[in-house]
Amino acid sequence: MPPHCSTSSHNPPSAADDVYALAVVALQLLCGRADERDMPADLLETLEEAGLAPPLQAVFEAALADDPRRRPLTGLAFAAA
């Protein structure tokens, strides 16, 4: 679940939530770490440890941003990056 969804003032689900979820699954697959209990901080730590190329790391950092306005607008935009 995206970090902003845990607050009581959460807006209805959006494409930004889907992008976050897609990034979580993609990162877990890339790193071989499919633990559903990973929290966003753990995912960012996993991202740093994965040794991904800086441009790819930047794509994941954007998709996993706490603020949904900083994420790619769609899953297609995430995949294209």
N, C-alpha and C positions, 0 to 999 in steps of 0.2 A: 504494500500500500504506500503511495506517495506520502511524504512527510506532511504535506499540507492537509491531507485527508483526515488526519488524526485530531484536528481541531474541530470544535463545535460549530464554527462558522464556515465550514466547508461548502463550496458551491457544488452543483450537480456534477457528475462525472464528465470529463472532457477528453479531447484528443490528447491533451498534455498528460493526462493520467495514463493513457494507453502507451504513449511514448516512454514514460517512466517504466512501466511494466515491461515493455519490449526491451529496454536497455538492461533491466535487471536480469531477464532471462538470457539475453545475448552475452552479458558479462559472465554469468554463471557458466554458460556453455564454453566460452573462451578459456575460462580459468579452471574448469573442471570442478567447480564448487557449487553444487546444486542444493545447498542448504536453505530451505524456505525460511529459516529463522534469521537469516542475515538482515541486519538493519542497514539503513542508508550509510551510516558512518563506516560500517564494516565493508560495505560495497566499495566505497571510495578508497578504503585502505587496500582492499583486494585489487582495485584498479591500479593503484600505485605499485603494488608488488608484482603485477602481471608482466611488467616490462614491455607494455605496448608502445608502438611508435608514438611520438608526441602528438601528431595530428589525430590519430585514432583515440588516444587518451582524451584529447580535448572534446571530441565528439561525445564520448561517454560522460565526461564531466558536465557537458551542457544538458544531455538527456536525463541525468540524475540530479539536476539542480533542484534545490528545495523550492524555489520559486517557479511555478509552472510557466510563467511568462518568459523565462530564460530558456525553456526547452524548445527543441524543434517543433514546428507547428503540427506536423503529422508524422505517422510512422514512415511514410514514403520519404519525407525530408530527412528523417533520421537514417534510413537505409541508404539514401543517396550520398549522405555526408561520408 
